[in-house]
Every structure is written in C-alpha cells, then in structure tokens.
C-alpha cells in the first residue's frame, strides 16, 4: 500500500514538474533562510556564555552637578586593592589593552593584541592551558602567555613537539623581553574580547613604578576590571559595598561623583554600548527584528505552499472522487497524503541542506562574523532544523491531506468540497496575507541592512 502511494506521489510530481519545483524550492529557500537567521541569533546570544553567571565587568559612571557625563567600560587599576575588603568578591583581575609589535629572533609580528594582566585572569576567564606552567602564571615581571594560534605563528604548526617554546624570549616593541611560560587554547570567538598575548602587569609596575597599579578616582581609568563573585553573593549588595568603600577612599567632591557598576559579562555583547568597549557590540533590538523576519519568512512560505498545493490539488479532485466511488476510505486517503507529506519532507530536506551549505558562508561573511563548524553540530541546531521542517512542511501538508480527503464522491468542482468557504475566497485571503507579510519583511530587511552597515562602519 505504501509503495503504491510512493509511486503515485512520483507520478503526480512528474505531471506537475514546474509547479512542484517552485513549491519545493520556495519551501527550501525559506527553511534555509530561517535556519541561517536562527543560527546567527543563537550565536550572537551565546557570547561569553561559557564564563557562567558570576563573572562581572566593573564599569565607571561619572556625574557632574547630578548630570550623567561619562560612562566607560574602563575602570581603575587601584580597584584590585579595594576588592580585598569586599566579602562577596572571590577574585579580581585588571587588564591594560594594547596592540604591540613582538619580535622573536629575526621575525617581527606587528599589531598583536595584548593584555597586561595578572594571574587571576587565568582563573576568572577559565583559560585552557595546553602546555607549560599551570600555577603562579603572570605573577612575576617579564612573564608571558601566548595563544595556540600565536604559537603556530611563532614556532610553526609542530610547536607542541618542540622543546624551545617554553623559556623562549620575545621582545615587546623591540625592547622589553618576555619569557613564554605557557600556551593557552584560543579564546572563543563569541566573546566581547580578543587577545593573542597575556603579559604580567607586574612588568608595568616594575617599569613605571608602584603608583601605576594604585590609581583611583579622580585619576585616569585606563584598565579594564573584572571580578568573579562567590557562588551565593548578591550582585546588588556587592555593588553597594564597593561604592561605599570607594566614597571612603577618594577625596570628597560635591561637584563630581564617581560610581562603579557590576555588569554581567554575558550581557555585554548585546546590551552594552559604553565608551572604550573592547569590541564593537551588536544589539538585542537587531536580534529581535531578525526573529520577526524569520517568522515572517516561515509564514509566507507556509501560505505560498498552501496556495500552490491547492492549485495542484485542484487537478486531483476527480482522482480523489473516483477513489471514493471505488471504495477508498478517509483513512486510506489520509495515509496517501501523509506519504506525500513525508516524501515532500525528504525532498525539501535535501534541497535545504544544499542551500544552507551554499549561502551560509556568504551570509556570515557579509555580517563580518565567523561561526565555528562545531556550532552546527549541537543538538539545538538539529532540533530547530526539525522544528522548522515540521512547521513549514508537515502542518500545511496535513491540512491539504485532510482537505482533499473530505472531497465527496462524484464531485467535479473544488468549490463544493473545500471547507472554510469557497476555495477562491480562501486563496485570495492567503494572497492578501502574503502581500502584507512581504511588506513587513522588506521593511525589516532594510532595517537590518542599515543596522549592519552601522555596525561595520
């Protein structure tokens, strides 16, 4: 029975080659577009998620005469000492970001991304040490850590098998020597920070003096500060305690007020637009628009599928009516159209995978991002792919199956057999919906294009 239904399916497919191709291609295009959008939204929402919920960035707010004048992602180098008196703080680190030239022997590497920082950085940001020392890193002056990609650039792809990596000396800006103590796995790209080298902040203190690590307001805020709270600590309470200590340790000034805030690291990429951000951030509003666009694409595809399916189904009214005359039951007809739905599912699935493969790199290259291949193999990705397939293929197909199965024997016209009023009125309503949804889709596309241009320029 099922094999016969499959043969009938392919026969009808061949008899309606052009209509079927348009129908399947439209579904595949919608599915692949919605999937690419979902992956992008999911990826953008995953920034710094690997750090957990207890890691915060310290931000600075400055007010003059009770008017907000300055908000910055940078804080003060002296906050490390201040945090020792806050009970809820587990660890704190400070970083000074620079792009520097490094030299190894006669090879020069310009524009390297560098953090001057301390040992707490390794624990707070959960660096995976691939090789080298694992304790007391960046404690002493002139110590450095490098990323695995930097190790490849410095020593070649076989750096893990070489004995001269650890203990090698690189020169910062042709002058300051740093000894390589460890190699860490490249930091995830879906993070608000990027770095190639970590070098000890104590080197900076050694060169410029102890005062460079003790700067507080109203001095300059030139370092980034991050802290990890204890598991049961309350962020609002810790923030209040920090500001109480700050007011006690800086000169009182009624005209200018400084305050510190704790910003959850996982919220930075979508919700933070402060001065001196480490990287250009995206926005939650953009992702919300993209979600709406994806939903509109799916709805338009579903409506288009139903419209074309009705057109194709009109040619099968006599076939269905005759089958009922010959004794076909409603259950058998529903089974036949269920087989049709399954076969359509498989055809569209293959076409969708091809379109996703074809357009993925082009789409993300336009957006200026690189999503690792491993991101597509997560259970969430496969689950959402199957969900999309169910929504835009199975449900409309089930509707068509039940509709066609309701045709009466001897019927020769669709008008008397389709439910919900005459087929013409129903199809016209779907077409009107398509035009309305398309208008919103075009508007959303223009908005996204302008937002992406703003982010890039």
For each residue, the residues with C-beta under 8 A, 3 or more apart:
1: 4 5 332 335
2: 5 6 335 339
3: 6 7
4: 1 7 8
5: 1 2 8 9 335 336 339 340
6: 2 3 9 10 339 343
7: 3 4 10 11
8: 4 5 11 12 336
9: 5 6 12 13 339 340 343
10: 6 7 13 14 343
11: 7 8 14 15
12: 8 9 15 16 312 316 340
13: 9 10 16 17 20
14: 10 11 17
15: 11 12 315
16: 12 13 19 20 312 315
17: 13 14 20 21
18: 21 22
19: 16 22 23 308 311 312
20: 13 16 17 23 24 312
21: 17 18 24 25
22: 18 19 25 26 308
23: 19 20 26 27 304 305 308 309 312
24: 20 21 27 28 344 347 348 351
25: 21 22 28 29 351
26: 22 23 29 30 301 304 305 308
27: 23 24 30 31 301 305 344 348 352 392 393
28: 24 25 31 32 348 351 352 354 355
29: 25 26 32 33 301 355
30: 26 27 33 34 297 298 300 301 392
31: 27 28 34 35 301 348 352 355 388 389 392
32: 28 29 35 36 352 355 356 359
33: 29 30 36 37 294 297 359
34: 30 31 37 38 294 297 298 388
35: 31 32 38 39 352 356 384 385 388
36: 32 33 39 40 356 359 360 363
37: 33 34 40 41 290 291 293 294 297
38: 34 35 41 42 294 384 388
39: 35 36 42 43 360 371 375 376 381
40: 36 37 43 44 290 363 364 367 369 371
41: 37 38 44 45 287 290 291 294
42: 38 39 45 46 380 381
43: 39 40 46 190 369 371 375
44: 40 41 47 190 269 270 282 287
45: 41 42 270 287
46: 42 43 49 190
47: 44 190 191 192 266 268 269 270
48: 51 55 190 191 192 265 266 268 269
49: 46 190 266
50: 126 188
51: 48 55 124 125 126 265 266
52: 55
53: 264 266
54: 90 228 229 230 231 233
55: 48 51 52 124 125 226 227 228 264 265 266
56: 226 227 228 229 235 262 263 264 265
57: 73 224 225 226 262 263 265 268
58: 75 79 225 226 227 242 260 261 262 263
59: 71 72 73 75 260 261 262 263 274
60: 70 71 72 74 75 76 217 221 258 259 260 261
61: 68 70 71 258 259 260 261
62: 68 69 70 71 72 256 257 258
63: 66 67 68 69 256 257 259
64: 67 69 255 256 257
65: 255
66: 63 257
67: 63 64
68: 61 62 63 71
69: 62 63 64
70: 60 61 62 275
71: 59 60 61 62 68 274 275
72: 59 60 62 75 221 274 275 276
73: 57 59 224 272 274 275 276 277 278
74: 60 221 222 223 224 275 276
75: 58 59 60 72 79 94 221 223 224 225 260
76: 60 79 215 216 217 219 221 223 225
77: 80 94 96 212 213 214 215 222 223
78: 81 82 213 214 215 216 219
79: 58 75 76 82 83 92 94 216 225 260
80: 77 83 84 92 93 94 118 213 225
81: 78 84 214
82: 78 79 85 86 216 242 245 246 249
83: 79 80 86 89 92 227 242
84: 80 81
85: 82 245
86: 82 83 89 238 241 242 245
87: 233 241
88: 229 230 233 234 237 238 241
89: 83 86 92 227 228 229 230 233 238
90: 54 227 228 229 230 233
91: 120 123 124 227 228
92: 79 80 83 89 120 124 225 226 227 228
93: 80 117 118 120 121 124 225 226 227
94: 75 77 79 80 117 118 201 213 223 224 225 226
95: 115 116 117 121 201 223 224 225 226
96: 77 115 116 117 201 204 222 223 224
97: 113 114 115 195 224 278
98: 114 116
99: 111 112 113 114
100: 112 114 172 173 197
101: 108 109 110 111 112 172 173 174
102: 108 109 112 170 171 172 197
103: 106 107 108 109 170 171 174
104: 107 109 154 168 170 171
105:
106: 103
107: 103 104 154
108: 101 102 103
109: 101 102 103 104 112 153 154
110: 101
111: 99 101
112: 99 100 101 102 109 150 196 197
113: 97 99 194 195 196 197
114: 97 98 99 100 172 195 196 197 198 199
115: 95 96 97 121 195 197 198 199
116: 95 96 98 199 200 201 203 204
117: 93 94 95 96 121 138 198 199 200 201
118: 80 93 94 121 138 139 200 201 202
119: 122 123 136 137 138 139
120: 91 92 93 123 124
121: 93 95 115 117 118 124 125 127 138 198 226
122: 119 125 127 129 137 138 145 184 198
123: 91 119 120 126 228
124: 51 55 91 92 93 120 121 226 227 228
125: 51 55 121 122 187 226
126: 50 51 123
127: 121 122 145 184 185 187
128: 184 185
129: 122 132 133 134 182 183 184 185
130: 148 160 183 184 185
131: 160 165 166 182 183
132: 129 145 165 166 180 181 182 183
133: 129 136 137 166 181 182
134: 129 137 182
135:
136: 119 133 139 140
137: 119 122 133 134 143 145 181 182
138: 117 118 119 121 122 143 145 181 198 199 200 201 202
139: 118 119 136 143 200 202
140: 136 143 200 202
141: 200 202 203 205 206
142: 176 177 178 179 200 203 206
143: 137 138 139 140 178 179 181 199 200 203
144: 170 178 179 180 181 197 198 199 200
145: 122 127 132 137 138 180 181 182 183 184 197 198 199
146: 150 151 154 180 182 183 184 196 197 198
147: 150 151 183 184 185 186 187 195 196 197
148: 130 151 152 183 184 185 186
149: 152 153 186 196
150: 112 146 147 153 154 196 197
151: 146 147 148 154 155 159 165 183
152: 148 149 155 156 157 159
153: 109 149 150
154: 104 107 109 146 150 151 159 165 168 170
155: 151 152 158 159 162 164 165 168
156: 152 159 162
157: 152
158: 155 161 162
159: 151 152 154 155 156 162 165 183
160: 130 131
161: 158
162: 155 156 158 159 165
163:
164: 155 167 168
165: 131 132 151 154 155 159 162 168 180 183
166: 131 132 133 180 181 182
167: 164 179 180
168: 104 154 155 164 165 179 180
169: 177 178 179 180
170: 102 103 104 144 154 177 178 180
171: 102 103 104 174 175 176 177 178
172: 100 101 102 114 175 176 177 178 199
173: 100 101 176
174: 101 103 171
175: 171 172
176: 142 171 172 173 203 207
177: 142 169 170 171 172
178: 142 143 144 169 170 171 172 199 203
179: 142 143 144 167 168 169
180: 132 144 145 146 165 166 167 168 169 170 183
181: 132 133 137 138 143 144 145 166
182: 129 131 132 133 134 137 145 146 166
183: 129 130 131 132 145 146 147 148 151 159 165 180
184: 122 127 128 129 130 145 146 147 148 187 198
185: 127 128 129 130 147 148
186: 147 148 149
187: 125 127 147 184 191 193 194 195
188: 50 191
189: 194 370 372
190: 43 44 46 47 48 49 269
191: 47 48 187 188 194
192: 47 48 265 268 269 272 277 278 279 281
193: 187 278 279
194: 113 187 189 191 278 279
195: 97 113 114 115 147 187 198
196: 112 113 114 146 147 149 150
197: 100 102 112 113 114 115 144 145 146 147 150
198: 114 115 117 121 122 138 144 145 146 184 195
199: 114 115 116 117 138 143 144 145 172 178 203
200: 116 117 118 138 139 140 141 142 143 144 203
201: 94 95 96 116 117 118 138 204 205 213
202: 118 138 139 140 141 205 206
203: 116 141 142 143 176 178 199 200 206 207
204: 96 116 201 207 208 212 213
205: 141 201 202 208 209 210 212 213
206: 141 142 202 203
207: 176 203 204
208: 204 205 211 212
209: 205 212
210: 205 213 214
211: 208 214 215
212: 77 204 205 208 209 215
213: 77 78 80 94 201 204 205 210
214: 77 78 81 210 211
215: 76 77 78 211 212 219 220 221 222
216: 76 78 79 82 219 246 249 250
217: 60 76 221 246 250 258
218: 250 251 253 256 258
219: 76 78 215 216
220: 215
221: 60 72 74 75 76 215 217
222: 74 77 96 215
223: 74 75 76 77 94 95 96
224: 57 73 74 75 94 95 96 97 278
225: 57 58 75 76 79 80 92 93 94 95
226: 55 56 57 58 92 93 94 95 121 124 125 265
227: 55 56 58 83 89 90 91 92 93 124 262
228: 54 55 56 89 90 91 92 123 124
229: 54 56 88 89 90 233 235 238
230: 54 88 89 90 233
231: 54
232:
233: 54 87 88 89 90 229 230 237 238
234: 88 237 238
235: 56 229 238 239 262 264
236: 239 240
237: 88 233 234 240 241
238: 86 88 89 229 233 234 235 241 242 262
239: 235 236 242 243 260 261 262
240: 236 237 243 244
241: 86 87 88 237 238 244 245
242: 58 82 83 86 238 239 245 246 260 262
243: 239 240 246 247 259 260
244: 240 241 247 248
245: 82 85 86 241 242 248 249
246: 82 216 217 242 243 249 250 258 259 260
247: 243 244 250 252
248: 244 245
249: 82 216 245 246
250: 216 217 218 246 247 258
251: 218
252: 247
253: 218 256 257
254:
255: 64 65
256: 62 63 64 218 253
257: 62 63 64 66 253
258: 60 61 62 217 218 246 250
259: 60 61 63 243 246
260: 58 59 60 61 75 79 239 242 243 246
261: 58 59 60 61 239
262: 56 57 58 59 227 235 238 239 242
263: 56 57 58 59 267 268 272
264: 53 55 56 235 267 268
265: 48 51 55 56 57 192 226 268
266: 47 48 49 51 53 55
267: 263 264 270 271 272
268: 47 48 57 192 263 264 265 271 272 277 281
269: 44 47 48 190 192 272 281 282
270: 44 45 47 267 281 282 283 284 287
271: 267 268 283 284
272: 73 192 263 267 268 269 277 281
273: 277 281 283
274: 59 71 72 73 277
275: 70 71 72 73 74
276: 72 73 74
277: 73 192 268 272 273 274 280 281
278: 73 97 192 193 194 224
279: 192 193 194
280: 277 455
281: 192 268 269 270 272 273 277
282: 44 269 270 286 287 455
283: 270 271 273 286 287 451
284: 270 271 287 288
285: 288 289
286: 282 283 289 290 448 451
287: 41 44 45 270 282 283 284 290 291
288: 284 285 291 292
289: 285 286 292 293 444 447 448 451
290: 37 40 41 286 287 293 294 444 448
291: 37 41 287 288 294 295
292: 288 289 295 296 440 444
293: 37 289 290 296 297 441 444 445 448
294: 33 34 37 38 41 290 291 297 298
295: 291 292 298 299
296: 292 293 299 300 437 440 441 444
297: 30 33 34 37 293 294 300 301 441
298: 30 34 294 295 301 302 388 391 392
299: 295 296 302 303 433 437
300: 30 296 297 303 304 434 437 438 441
301: 26 27 29 30 31 297 298 304 305 392
302: 298 299 305 306 391 392 395 396
303: 299 300 306 307 430 433 434 437
304: 23 26 300 301 307 308 434
305: 23 26 27 301 302 308 309 392 393 396
306: 302 303 309 310 396 399 400 430
307: 303 304 310 311 427 430 431 434
308: 19 22 23 26 304 305 311 312
309: 23 305 306 312 313 396 397 400
310: 306 307 313 314 400 414 418 423 426 427
311: 19 307 308 314 315
312: 12 16 19 20 23 308 309 315 316
313: 309 310 316 317 400 403 404 414
314: 310 311 317 414 423
315: 15 16 311 312
316: 12 312 313 319 320 404
317: 313 314 320 321 404 407 411 412 413 414 417
318: 321 322 412
319: 316 322 323
320: 316 317 323 324 333 404 405 407
321: 317 318 324 325 407 408 409 410 411 412
322: 318 319 325 326
323: 319 320 326 328 332 333
324: 320 321 327 328 333 407 408 409
325: 321 322 409 410
326: 322 323
327: 324
328: 323 324 332 333
329: 332 333
330: 333 334 405 406
331: 334 335
332: 1 323 328 329 335 336
333: 320 323 324 328 329 330 336 337 401 404 405
334: 330 331 337 338 401 402 405
335: 1 2 5 331 332 338 339
336: 5 8 332 333 339 340 401
337: 333 334 340 341 397 398 400 401 402 404 405
338: 334 335 341 342 397 398 401
339: 2 5 6 9 335 336 342 343
340: 5 9 12 336 337 343 344 397 401
341: 337 338 344 345 393 394 397 398 401
342: 338 339 345 346
343: 6 9 10 339 340 346 347
344: 24 27 340 341 347 348 393 397
345: 341 342 348 349 389 393 394 397
346: 342 343 349 350
347: 24 343 344 350 351
348: 24 27 28 31 344 345 351 352 389 393
349: 345 346 352 353 389
350: 346 347 353 354
351: 24 25 28 347 348 354 355
352: 27 28 31 32 35 348 349 355 356 389
353: 349 350 356 357
354: 28 350 351 357 358
355: 28 29 31 32 351 352 358 359
356: 32 35 36 352 353 359 360
357: 353 354 360
358: 354 355 362
359: 32 33 36 355 356 362 363
360: 36 39 356 357 363 364
361: 364 365
362: 358 359 365 366
363: 36 40 359 360 366 367
364: 40 360 361 367 369 370 371
365: 361 362 368
366: 362 363 452
367: 40 363 364 452
368: 365 455 456
369: 40 43 364
370: 189 364
371: 39 40 43 364 375 376
372: 189 375
373: 376 377
374: 377 378
375: 39 43 371 372 378 381
376: 39 371 373 381
377: 373 374 381
378: 374 375 381 382
379: 382 383
380: 42 383 384
381: 39 42 375 376 377 378 384 385
382: 378 379 385 386
383: 379 380 386 387
384: 35 38 380 381 387 388
385: 35 381 382 388 389
386: 382 383 389 390
387: 383 384 390 391
388: 31 34 35 38 298 384 385 391 392
389: 31 345 348 349 352 385 386 392 393 394
390: 386 387 393 394 395
391: 298 302 387 388 394 395
392: 27 30 31 298 301 302 305 388 389 395 396
393: 27 305 341 344 345 348 389 390 396 397
394: 341 345 389 390 391 397 398
395: 302 390 391 392 398 399
396: 302 305 306 309 392 393 399 400
397: 309 337 338 340 341 344 345 393 394 400 401
398: 337 338 341 394 395 401 402
399: 306 395 396 402 403
400: 306 309 310 313 337 396 397 403 404
401: 333 334 336 337 338 340 341 397 398 404 405
402: 334 337 398 399 405 406
403: 313 399 400 406 418 419
404: 313 316 317 320 333 337 400 401 407
405: 320 330 333 334 337 401 402
406: 330 402 403 417 418 419
407: 317 320 321 324 404 411 417
408: 321 324 411 416 417
409: 321 324 325
410: 321 325
411: 317 321 407 408 416 417
412: 317 318 321
413: 317 416 417
414: 310 313 314 317 417 418 423
415: 418 422 423 424
416: 408 411 413
417: 317 406 407 408 411 413 414
418: 310 403 406 414 415 421 422 423 426
419: 403 406
420: 426
421: 418 425 426
422: 415 418 425 426
423: 310 314 414 415 418 426 427
424: 415 427 428
425: 421 422 428 429
426: 310 418 420 421 422 423 429 430
427: 307 310 423 424 430 431
428: 424 425 431 432
429: 425 426 432 433
430: 303 306 307 426 427 433 434
431: 307 427 428 434 435
432: 428 429 435 436
433: 299 303 429 430 436 437
434: 300 303 304 307 430 431 437 438
435: 431 432 438 439
436: 432 433 439 440
437: 296 299 300 303 433 434 440 441
438: 300 434 435 441 442
439: 435 436 442 443
440: 292 296 436 437 443 444
441: 293 296 297 300 437 438 444 445
442: 438 439 445 446
443: 439 440 446 447
444: 289 290 292 293 296 440 441 447 448
445: 293 441 442 448 449
446: 442 443 449 450
447: 289 443 444 450 451
448: 286 289 290 293 444 445 451 452
449: 445 446 452 453
450: 446 447 453 454
451: 283 286 289 447 448 454 455
452: 366 367 448 449 455 456
453: 449 450 456 457
454: 450 451 457
455: 280 282 368 451 452
456: 368 452 453
457: 453 454
